[in-house]
Amino acid sequence: MTIQDRVQQRLNELGKKPKPTSIEAGLNETFIRDYLTGRTSKISVENLEKLALALETSFEWLRTGVDPTGAIPPQTGEVVSLMQRMNAERRRKYLEIGRVLSDEESDDEAGG
């Protein structure tokens, strides 16, 4: 997953739009749009830090995808809520799907 992917993910999770989020971060109003579309391909450490604040995440997670604090991803609460509404059989299937997706992501990161 790239920085662009993580920016888009956080926008989606927070229900935010690129233009107001760029402004909130103190950046040019087209900054996020230009970055997501590839019009701007590089981002400075300073701007990434501003963006992380506006996206309510850590700089390190935005940069690398790893949160050094070991914080639980923001989607965890939703996952737990979904599982609580499922019967035992559906929870088992849900976990199987999650494991398959996790294995696929690990393979992708390893270059396989």
C-alpha positions as CSV (number, residue, x, y, z in Angstrom):
1,M,0.0,0.0,0.0
2,T,1.4,3.4,-1.0
3,I,1.2,6.7,0.8
4,Q,-1.5,7.7,-1.8
5,D,-3.5,4.6,-0.9
6,R,-3.3,5.4,2.8
7,V,-4.3,9.1,2.2
8,Q,-7.3,7.8,0.2
9,Q,-8.1,5.3,2.9
10,R,-8.2,7.9,5.6
11,L,-10.3,10.3,3.5
12,N,-12.8,7.5,3.0
13,E,-12.8,6.4,6.6
14,L,-13.3,9.9,7.9
15,G,-15.8,10.8,5.1
16,K,-13.6,13.8,4.1
17,K,-13.1,15.4,0.7
18,P,-9.6,16.3,-0.7
19,K,-10.1,20.1,-1.0
20,P,-11.4,20.9,2.5
21,T,-8.8,18.5,4.0
22,S,-6.0,20.2,2.1
23,I,-7.2,23.5,3.4
24,E,-7.5,22.1,6.9
25,A,-3.9,20.9,6.7
26,G,-2.8,24.4,5.7
27,L,-1.9,23.3,2.2
28,N,-2.9,24.5,-1.3
29,E,-6.5,23.5,-1.9
30,T,-5.6,21.2,-4.7
31,F,-2.7,19.5,-2.9
32,I,-4.4,16.2,-2.0
33,R,-6.2,15.9,-5.4
34,D,-2.9,16.6,-7.2
35,Y,-1.1,14.0,-5.1
36,L,-3.7,11.3,-5.4
37,T,-3.9,11.8,-9.2
38,G,-0.1,11.8,-9.6
39,R,0.1,15.3,-10.8
40,T,2.4,15.9,-7.8
41,S,4.5,12.8,-7.1
42,K,6.7,14.0,-4.2
43,I,5.6,15.1,-0.8
44,S,7.9,16.8,1.8
45,V,8.2,15.6,5.3
46,E,6.6,18.9,6.5
47,N,3.6,18.5,4.3
48,L,3.2,14.8,5.2
49,E,3.1,15.8,8.9
50,K,0.4,18.4,8.2
51,L,-1.6,15.9,6.2
52,A,-1.3,13.3,9.0
53,L,-2.8,15.8,11.4
54,A,-5.7,16.6,9.1
55,L,-6.3,12.9,8.5
56,E,-6.2,12.1,12.2
57,T,-3.5,9.6,11.9
58,S,0.2,9.4,12.7
59,F,3.0,10.6,10.4
60,E,4.7,7.2,10.7
61,W,1.6,5.3,9.6
62,L,1.0,7.7,6.7
63,R,4.6,7.3,5.6
64,T,5.1,3.6,6.1
65,G,1.8,1.9,6.9
66,V,3.1,1.0,10.4
67,D,2.1,2.7,13.5
68,P,5.0,2.6,16.0
69,T,2.7,3.1,18.9
70,G,1.0,-0.2,18.1
71,A,-2.3,1.5,18.0
72,I,-5.3,-0.4,16.9
73,P,-6.4,0.5,13.4
74,P,-9.5,2.7,13.3
75,Q,-11.6,0.1,11.5
76,T,-11.2,-2.4,14.4
77,G,-14.3,-1.0,16.2
78,E,-16.4,-1.6,13.1
79,V,-15.0,-5.1,12.7
80,V,-15.9,-5.9,16.3
81,S,-19.4,-4.4,15.9
82,L,-20.0,-6.5,12.8
83,M,-18.9,-9.7,14.5
84,Q,-21.0,-9.1,17.5
85,R,-24.1,-9.1,15.3
86,M,-23.2,-12.4,13.7
87,N,-24.0,-15.9,14.7
88,A,-21.1,-18.3,15.4
89,E,-21.1,-19.8,11.9
90,R,-20.9,-16.4,10.2
91,R,-18.1,-15.3,12.6
92,R,-16.1,-18.3,11.6
93,K,-16.6,-17.6,7.9
94,Y,-15.8,-13.9,8.4
95,L,-12.5,-14.9,10.2
96,E,-11.6,-17.3,7.3
97,I,-12.1,-14.5,4.8
98,G,-10.0,-12.1,6.9
99,R,-7.2,-14.7,7.1
100,V,-7.2,-15.2,3.3
101,L,-7.1,-11.4,2.7
102,S,-4.3,-11.0,5.3
103,D,-2.3,-13.7,3.6
104,E,-2.8,-12.1,0.2
105,E,-1.6,-8.8,1.5
106,S,1.5,-10.4,3.0
107,D,2.2,-12.1,-0.3
108,D,1.8,-8.7,-2.1
109,E,4.2,-7.0,0.2
110,A,6.7,-9.8,-0.2
111,G,6.6,-9.4,-3.9
112,G,4.8,-12.6,-4.5
